[in-house]
Amino acid sequence: MSHAIARKVASDLTSASFIREMFEKGRRLKAEFGEKNVFDLSLGNPNASPPEAYFEALRAVAAERRPELHRYMPNAGFDAARAAVAQFVSQEYRLDVGASSVILTSGAAGGLNVALHAVCNPGDEVIVLAPFFPEYRFYVEQATAHLVIVPCDETFQPDLDALAGAITERTRAVIVNTPNNPTGAVYSDERCRGLARVLAERDRPDRPLYLLLDDPYRRILYDLDWCPTPAAHYPRTIIVSSYSKDLSIPGERAGYVAVPPAMPERELLLGAMTMLNRTLGYVNAAALTQRVIARCASARCDLSLYRKNRDVLCAALREYGYALVEPRGALYAFPKTPVPDDAEFVERLVTRRVLTVPGRGFGWPGHMRISFCVEHETILGALPGLKAAFDEVRKA
Ligand SMILES: Cc1ncc(COP(=O)(O)O)c(C=O)c1O
């Protein structure tokens, strides 16, 4: 092994290699066959247009001539952005969250890092519910904690007994992501309440147990008007989210952390996270982004392309014979691969120029993630390959 980079980083690079490999394969295939002939369903990069309200806000902000707005700002963000996000969060979660309880962050990714660093001591445990967003492992370990994986049930809902059994003296936080990447599952109201109950039974004043709600897909919903949430049922909840998906602006890094009023150590936690927002190197979400968010915090992109892609993709997968739990939110379908070796099946799809991600990368082998935040033609183009690969292994 090379001595040029830190051992931990070298090992993380190896474990993240499945994403890079797929990216590289995609690049090679696109160079060889042309963009249009490669059906890349491997990336979670939202492709809906941001809503008109976003562009209007951008124009208004660009027209302002106030040099002070481009300087360093308070570490928690601009007051106007915090107030707008607080109002939005209060409505969305049916909670009374004040502007002083919101910190603007560099995406949900920045918010998760800030929150984890604020609460974790070396050797603490952080529970994630599998299947899970692979970057959690890096965030948790960078915050000197250990990742503990608790599997969901077969419909990708939280398994409350398994969760209760996994909580130890060392558990510091549980990360919950609904709608979920990679499954598209929306956790039911009953499970959200149950989850809150399990945590409340284990939470102690001298050993606080935090619920980190990673919610960037909260408003990417297909069959529901409102996403159930444990936020209102568990006092030690930290909401972490962003506008990456619902405003469709992941490049702008518009994220936030919000701490509901019931949190016992709200002030201390907010102070710690505000400091970390700077000392971890983020030094705020970009000023321009915050000023835009202050003007369009409750807007949402049009979900009709995603809905159409989801409907067509899921109907086709079922018809071909794939076992699938219908995604009710987010941007992904997560069917079972027709052979247990998900990596092998994903390779088979590559030969048909269809790119997906093996489930093992999300802590759930025997499945694959198919992103549907792509042009509709890309979904249509991928279907013959998805069918042929399925038929091929079934006949073998
Ligand atoms: C589950 C989950 N959490 C967090 C993030 C990070 O999002 P952001 O762009 O807000 O940093 C993503 C991005 O895809 C995600 O899927």
PDBQT file of the ligand as one rigid body, heavy atoms in Angstrom, charges set to zero:
ROOT
HETATM    1  C1  LIG A 401     -29.791   9.869   1.738  1.00  0.00    +0.000 C 
HETATM    2  C2  LIG A 401     -28.979  11.057   1.357  1.00  0.00    +0.000 A 
HETATM    3  N1  LIG A 401     -28.536  11.857   2.330  1.00  0.00    +0.000 NA
HETATM    4  C3  LIG A 401     -27.799  12.951   2.049  1.00  0.00    +0.000 A 
HETATM    5  C4  LIG A 401     -27.469  13.274   0.760  1.00  0.00    +0.000 A 
HETATM    6  C5  LIG A 401     -26.659  14.507   0.516  1.00  0.00    +0.000 C 
HETATM    7  O1  LIG A 401     -27.422  15.467  -0.118  1.00  0.00    +0.000 OA
HETATM    8  P1  LIG A 401     -27.011  17.002  -0.216  1.00  0.00    +0.000 P 
HETATM    9  O2  LIG A 401     -26.897  17.319  -1.653  1.00  0.00    +0.000 OA
HETATM   10  O3  LIG A 401     -28.103  17.736   0.426  1.00  0.00    +0.000 OA
HETATM   11  O4  LIG A 401     -25.725  17.143   0.512  1.00  0.00    +0.000 OA
HETATM   12  C6  LIG A 401     -27.894  12.460  -0.299  1.00  0.00    +0.000 A 
HETATM   13  C7  LIG A 401     -27.521  12.758  -1.685  1.00  0.00    +0.000 C 
HETATM   14  O5  LIG A 401     -27.797  12.065  -2.617  1.00  0.00    +0.000 OA
HETATM   15  C8  LIG A 401     -28.681  11.321   0.017  1.00  0.00    +0.000 A 
HETATM   16  O6  LIG A 401     -29.124  10.504  -0.938  1.00  0.00    +0.000 OA
ENDROOT
TORSDOF 0
